[in-house]
Amino acid sequence: MLAGTARAEATKDSACPDATEATLRALLAHSAETKIASGSELRELDCATVGGSSGDEQVAVANFVDLGQETLETREERYTLVLATLDLSAHRVLRHAVVRTGEDATTAFHGENFALDLRFQDIAPGGGVIGVVATSSALGASAPDNQWGDEFALYVPDGTGFRRVLGLARFRQEAIEGCVSVQCRGARWIETTASLSPAGTDEHGWRRLTLRLEATEEAVEPAVPESAPTTTTLTLVQRDGVYRTEAGDPPPGSDYFGLVAW
């Protein structure tokens, strides 16, 4: 628990109320840029009820197909993604962030790509922090030097929007020799899986985070792994509004973050 701040309880909703979708569509309809998306297919919606003053506060992440971004040059699917905190009793958006994106070699959202992580609600003074896991459905490049899977981000309330304080890849592969593919004979690469958990509170009311990195070398015949698996644990601290290592460096894996640029 943070000093002077009651921890907000959060409960993952098994099914989001109809009011959640309706409120998000009304939000998009107010902007000329996203008005078409407000009437388009809802590809995905994840939500959770949190302990707001009215008991009806909810956080939600949604993906709408956005036909308004289509051009004659491309038939690639486009999306409008929404992250929001809602007051469902008043059908009102308290805070939100909207980003428009499209398919490419590393980006595609075909369903079950987003999930809320509720473990980090109280890591900042005042609480209200939202964790989001994003996974691309794209096949990726056929013979990449590196690639990554799940991305994870933490957003703190900032006025009527959000500010990202952490973004990193939870799974990444980096080539040592050849490409990252079982089709590349003689290739070797490192696979790193990252996990994150809240830790103790600092003197400013921010909680530290524990980042655990498990790395394994993979190889394709005739190559063989030349290093043993390793596990590294780092402490992340809030500095100048973002999370960094205690040495002041960006967290490992943050250079691969960018799937959703909220």
N, C-alpha and C positions, 0 to 999 in steps of 0.2 A: 504494500500500500504506500502511496506517495504521501509525504507529509502534508497535512491539511487538505487532502483530496480523497474523497471516498471513491473506491474502485468501482467503476461501472460494470455491472454484470452483463454479459452478452450471451444470447442464446441463438444458435443457428436454426433458422426456420426451415422445416421440412418442405414447405411449399410457400412461396411468396404470395401475400394477399394481392387480390386484383388491384387494390388501391395503389400498390407500389408501382406496377406497370403504368397505370393511368397517370400517376403523378409525374413519372419520368417522361412519358409521351407529351404531357402538357408543357414540361420544361423545354423539350426540344422544339415544340411548335412555336415557342415565343421568339425563336431566332430564325431569320431568313435563311441562314446557312444550313441549319439542321431541320428545317420544317418538313422536308420530304422524308427524312429518316423517321420523323415522329409518327408517320403513318405506314411505315414499312414493317417487315417481318422482325419480330423479336427473336433473335437467334439464341440468346442465353440470358438468364437472370439468376443471380445469387444474392441472398439477403439474410440479415440477422437483426434481431431485436436487441436493443441495448437499453440500459437503465437510465433513460433521460428523466427529466423532472416530471413529465406527464406519463411516463411508462410506455409511451407509444413511439419513441424514437427508434429509427431503423437505419441501418447502413445497407447499401445496395451497390452492386456492380452489374452493368447490363451491356449487351452487345446488340445493336440494331443494324440490320442490313441497310445500307445507304445508297439508294438508287440515284440520289442527287449528285453523286460524285462520278457517275459513269460518263465516259467520253466515247466518241466514235473510234478512237485509236485503240481502245482496250475493252475487253469483256471481263477483265478481272473483277472479282467481287470487292466491294468497298464496304466499310463499316463505320459506324459512329458508336463510340464506347463512352459510357457514362459511369462515373463514380460519384455517389451522393450520400448525404445524410438527410433523412426525411422525418418530418413530424406528420405521421399518418393521421392523427386525430384532426389535424387542420388541413390535410392534403397539401402540405407546404414543403418546399425544398429549403433546408437550412444551409447546406453547403453543397457545392458540386464542382466537378471538373469534367470537361467534355473534350474528346480528341477524335479526329477523323483520320482513318488510315485505310490502306488497301493491301491487296495481296502482292507478294513478290516471292523471291526464292526462299526467304526465311520467315515469311509472315502469312499465316492463313488461320482463320478462326471459324471452324465448322461445327462448333458445339462442344460443351464441356471443356472450355479453355480457361475459364476464370473461376476462382474460388476465393472467398474471404477467409482470412486467418484471424481468429478472435483472441489470440494469446497476448497481443501487444497493446490492448486498449489503454493501459495506464502507464506506458513507458515515458510519456511526456507530462509536464505539469499541466493539470487540467484534464488530462485523459483525452478520449475521443479519437485515438489513433486507429487507423485502418490498415490492416495488412492485406495485400492482394497477391495471389499466386496466378501467374499467367503462363500458359503453355501454347506454343504455336502448333498448328496442324500441318504446316508446310513440310514437304519432303526434304527441303534443303538442297545444297549443292551435291553433285554426284561424287566428287572427290575433294572434299574441303581440307584445308590445313587445320581448321578448328571449327567446332560447332558447339551449340549449347542447347539445353532443354528448358526446364522450368526456370522462370524468372520470378523473383520475389521483391516486393517493394513495400515500404512503410510510408504512410501519409499522415501528417498532423494537420489539424484544423488551422486555417489561416484566413481570417476574415470570412468571406462568403465562399471560399474555395479551400484548397488543400496545398500543402507544400511537401514535396517528397524529401525525406530525410535519409533514406537508404534505398538502393536498388542494386541487386546483384543476381548472378546466375546461380541457381541451386544445383545445376549439373552442367559440366562443360568437358569437352575433349580437345586436347591440344597436341598437335603432331610433334614427334621427335624426329622420325624418319618417314619419308613418304607421306601418304595422305591418311586421313582418318576414315578408313573403310576396310572391311574384311575383303574387299575386292583388290586391295593394293598389296601385292605380294611383297613380303619383306618389311611391311610398315610397322612402326611402333608409335604408340601415343599414350598420353596420360589421361585418365578419366578421374575427374574430381567431383565429389558430391559434397554439397554444403548444407548444414543444418544450423538453425538459429534458435536461440531461446533467451528469454529475459533473465537478467541477473540483478545485482544489487543496485541501490539508488545512490547517485552522487549528491554532492552538497547543493546542487542547483535544482534538484527535483527530477532529473532525468535518470532513467534506469540504464545501466550498462547492458550490453548484449553479449552473449557468448556465441561465437562463430566456430563451428567444428568442421574441419575440412578433412575428408578421407580421400586419399589419392591412390590409384592403382595403375600400374603400367600394363598395357595390352599390346599384343604382338601378333602378326600374321606370319606363318611359316614362309621362308626358313628362319625368320627372326624369332628371337625369344626375349621375354622381359629381362631387363638388366638391372632392375631395381625392385626392392621389396615394397609392399604397401606401406603407406605412412598415414598417420593421423596427427593433425595439427589443431590446437585450440587457441583461439585469439579472443581477446576482450575488445569490444568496440565501445567507444565513448562518444558522446555528443560534443562536437566542437564546431563553433561558428554555424550552427543550424543544421549540421549533417553528422552522420555517424562515420567515424574514422577509427583506425587502429590506435592503440595508445601511443604509437610512434608518430601519429599524425598522417599516416598514409591512407589512401582509399582502400576499402576492404577488398581482398582478393575476389575476383569474379565481377567486380563492379564495372570493369571495362567491357564486359559482354552484355551489360544491361542496355535495353533500348527497344524492346518489343512494343511496349506501350509508353509513349512519351508524354504522360500526364505531367 
